[in-house]
Amino acid sequence: QVQLVDSGGGLVQAGGSLRLSCAASGHSFSTYAMAWFRQAPGKEREFVALITSGGTTNYSDSVKGRFAISRDNGKNTVELQMNSLKPEDTALYYCAARRYGSSWYNIEYQYDYWGQGTQVTVSS
């Protein structure tokens, strides 16, 4: 059983920054693709960023150039640095893990494990 615990959300003014963290249990973290998704009220969950087991990253167009995903396999953690935040970034953010994660996966059903979510609210 793999458990993910995400944290770091909060309130921030537009233009500010937040750093989200996700800690994973288990012994196979380095083989997983790790991703961040977000969901605003009344909307479907959407892909934000991912990093493969090999360290390759990918981002949604809406956050490209503003967000950066990284991982530390020694600590079983993944982080999402969010800069230049906009009100439309307001959502519940979830980290996710996919086994056999050497390739890009950006659809939620492609992931096996999920964190509980951490709220990000950006004021205008």
VENJO-V661001 format. One record per pair of residues at least 4 apart in sequence whose ideal C-beta (glycine too) atoms are under 8 Angstrom apart, sorted by the first residue. I is the first residue (numbers start at 0). J is the second residue. If there is no record, write none. Layout:
i={I/I}
j={J/J}
This chain:
i={0/0/1/1/1/1/1/1/2/2/2/2/3/3/3/3/3/3/3/3/3/3/3/4/4/4/4/4/5/5/5/5/5/5/5/5/5/5/5/6/6/6/6/7/7/7/7/7/8/8/8/8/8/8/8/9/9/9/9/10/10/11/11/11/11/11/11/11/11/12/12/13/13/13/13/13/13/14/14/15/15/16/16/16/16/16/17/17/17/18/18/18/18/19/19/19/19/19/19/19/19/20/20/20/21/21/21/21/21/21/21/22/22/22/23/23/23/23/23/23/23/23/24/25/27/27/28/28/28/29/29/30/30/30/30/30/31/31/31/31/31/32/32/32/32/32/32/32/32/32/32/32/32/33/33/33/33/33/33/33/33/33/33/34/34/34/34/34/34/34/34/34/34/34/34/34/35/35/35/35/35/35/35/35/35/35/36/36/36/36/36/36/36/36/37/37/37/37/37/37/37/37/37/38/38/38/38/38/38/38/38/39/39/39/42/44/44/45/46/46/46/46/47/47/47/47/47/47/48/48/48/48/48/48/48/48/48/49/49/49/49/49/49/50/50/50/50/50/50/50/51/51/51/51/51/51/52/52/53/54/55/56/56/57/57/58/58/58/58/59/59/61/62/62/62/65/65/65/65/66/66/66/66/67/67/67/68/68/68/68/69/69/69/70/70/70/71/71/71/71/77/79/79/81/81/84/84/84/85/86/86/86/87/88/88/89/89/89/90/90/91/91/91/91/92/92/92/92/93/93/93/93/93/94/94/95/95/95/95/95/96/96/96/96/96/97/97/97/97/98/100/104/104/105}
j={24/25/23/24/25/96/111/112/23/24/25/112/21/22/23/24/94/95/96/112/113/114/115/21/22/23/114/115/19/20/21/22/92/93/94/114/115/116/117/19/20/21/117/17/18/19/20/117/17/19/92/117/118/119/120/17/118/119/120/120/122/15/16/17/84/119/120/121/122/121/122/84/85/86/121/122/123/83/84/84/121/80/81/82/83/84/81/84/119/78/79/80/81/35/78/79/81/92/94/117/119/76/77/78/33/35/76/77/78/94/114/74/75/76/28/31/33/75/76/77/96/112/75/75/31/98/72/75/96/52/72/52/98/99/100/101/52/96/97/98/100/49/50/51/52/96/97/100/101/102/103/104/110/49/50/68/70/77/94/95/96/97/100/46/47/48/49/50/68/94/95/96/97/104/105/110/47/48/49/68/77/79/92/93/94/95/44/45/46/47/92/93/95/107/44/45/47/88/90/91/92/93/119/42/43/44/45/90/91/93/116/89/90/91/90/93/107/59/59/105/106/107/58/59/62/66/79/92/56/57/58/59/62/66/67/68/79/56/57/68/103/104/105/54/55/56/68/69/70/77/55/56/100/101/102/103/100/101/101/70/103/67/68/103/105/62/63/66/68/63/105/87/66/81/88/81/82/83/84/79/80/81/82/79/80/82/77/78/79/80/77/78/80/76/77/78/75/76/77/78/94/92/94/88/119/88/119/121/121/121/122/123/121/119/121/119/120/121/118/119/116/117/118/119/116/117/118/119/113/114/115/116/117/113/114/107/110/112/113/114/100/110/111/112/113/104/109/110/111/111/104/109/110/109}
